[in-house]
Amino acid sequence: MGLVDLLHPRRIHIVLAESVPLAKKACLSILADVVASTTPLPRDEVRRVLAEREDLQSTGLGESVAIPHGSLEELDHQVAAIILSRPPIDFEAIDDKPVHIIVAVLSPKRAAGEHLKTLARISRLLRTPAFRGRLLETMTGEEALALIAAEEGTVKP
């Protein structure tokens, strides 16, 4: 299962410009909003789970990428949401550089092994600077989803 299988175009939030730079907390709220808009998951519960993980240690991997994640009892399958932000976001990444791509992954509590495999797949997908650049150039969730599908070698209906 690839990232494209966990996404929906409405769970891809594109930030072209901000008068006030986004902060980590605002990003977690946006991710919670977009997940709650396409699933029965409560927004506050999604935000709480993502924030608790961030409180342990930043999920900013470096190279302009962060992958906040967590698990919820209510889930029966994994879901993901993305923020693509042209303005930089301070996410306290391990390389101390801002991030532009934030991929949130939520998994069922009982699926720890699959959760770790998904995080590794996303990390591999986003390690190529050229792909990250192309992803940040997309203008819609549909465009971003199609690009991810092409990169993963899958077709999204």
C-alpha positions in Angstrom: 0.0 0.0 0.0 1.4 3.4 -1.0 0.9 6.9 0.2 -1.6 7.5 -2.6 -3.9 4.8 -1.1 -4.1 6.7 2.2 -4.9 10.1 0.7 -7.9 12.0 -0.7 -7.5 15.2 -2.7 -9.3 17.1 0.0 -6.7 15.9 2.5 -4.0 17.8 0.6 -3.7 21.4 1.8 -1.6 23.7 -0.4 -0.2 26.9 1.0 0.9 29.3 -1.7 1.6 32.4 0.5 0.9 33.4 4.1 1.0 36.9 5.5 2.0 35.3 8.8 4.2 32.3 8.6 2.6 29.0 9.7 3.8 27.6 13.0 3.9 23.9 14.0 0.7 24.1 16.1 -1.2 25.7 13.2 0.0 22.9 10.9 -1.3 20.3 13.3 -4.6 22.0 13.4 -4.9 22.2 9.6 -4.0 18.5 9.3 -6.7 17.7 11.9 -9.2 19.8 10.0 -8.6 18.1 6.7 -8.6 14.6 8.2 -11.9 15.3 10.0 -13.5 16.8 6.8 -13.1 13.4 5.0 -13.4 10.9 7.8 -15.7 10.3 10.8 -12.7 11.1 13.1 -13.2 14.0 15.6 -10.9 16.9 14.8 -9.8 17.4 18.4 -8.9 13.8 18.8 -6.7 13.9 15.6 -5.0 17.1 16.8 -4.4 15.6 20.2 -2.8 12.5 18.9 -0.5 14.4 16.5 0.4 17.0 19.2 1.2 14.3 21.7 3.7 12.7 19.3 5.3 16.1 18.6 5.6 16.7 22.3 7.8 13.6 22.6 10.2 14.7 19.7 9.8 16.7 16.5 8.9 14.6 13.5 10.7 17.0 11.3 13.1 14.6 9.5 15.1 17.3 7.7 15.4 18.0 4.0 12.2 20.1 4.3 10.0 17.1 5.4 8.1 16.4 8.5 5.9 13.3 9.1 3.7 13.7 12.2 2.0 10.5 13.1 0.0 8.6 15.6 -2.6 5.9 16.2 -6.3 6.0 17.1 -8.4 3.2 18.4 -11.4 4.3 16.2 -9.5 3.7 12.9 -9.9 0.5 10.9 -7.5 1.6 8.2 -4.6 4.1 7.8 -5.3 7.7 6.6 -2.9 10.4 5.6 -3.1 14.2 5.0 -0.5 16.6 3.5 0.4 20.2 3.8 2.5 21.5 0.9 3.7 25.0 1.9 5.8 27.2 -0.3 6.5 29.6 2.6 8.8 27.8 5.1 7.5 26.4 8.3 9.5 26.1 11.5 8.9 22.5 12.6 11.9 22.1 14.8 13.4 19.6 12.3 16.5 17.7 13.2 18.5 19.7 10.6 17.2 23.0 12.1 15.8 24.0 8.7 12.2 24.8 7.9 9.9 22.3 6.3 7.7 22.6 3.2 6.1 19.2 3.1 4.2 17.8 6.1 2.7 14.3 5.8 0.5 13.2 8.7 -0.2 9.5 9.1 -2.9 8.1 11.3 -3.1 4.3 11.9 -5.2 1.9 13.9 -3.7 1.2 17.3 -3.5 -2.5 16.5 -1.5 -2.0 13.3 1.9 -0.9 14.6 3.9 -2.9 12.1 2.0 -1.5 9.1 2.3 2.0 10.6 6.1 1.7 10.7 6.2 0.4 7.1 4.1 3.3 5.9 6.4 5.8 7.6 9.4 4.2 5.9 7.7 4.2 2.5 6.8 7.9 2.8 10.3 8.7 3.9 11.8 6.9 0.9 9.3 8.6 -1.5 10.3 12.1 -0.2 14.0 11.6 -0.1 14.5 12.8 -3.7 15.0 16.6 -4.0 13.6 16.6 -7.5 10.4 14.9 -6.5 10.0 17.2 -3.5 10.4 20.2 -5.8 7.8 18.9 -8.3 5.4 18.2 -5.4 5.7 21.7 -4.1 4.9 23.1 -7.6 1.5 21.4 -7.7 -1.5 23.8 -7.4 -4.3 21.4 -6.4 -4.8 18.3 -4.3 -5.7 16.4 -7.5 -2.4 17.4 -9.1 -0.4 16.4 -6.0 -2.2 13.1 -5.8 -1.6 12.3 -9.4 2.1 13.2 -9.0 2.4 10.9 -6.0 0.6 8.1 -7.8 3.0 8.5 -10.8 6.1 8.5 -8.5 4.8 5.4 -6.7 4.0 3.7 -10.0 0.3 3.4 -9.2 -2.8 4.6 -10.8 -5.4 6.4 -8.6 -9.0 6.2 -9.9 
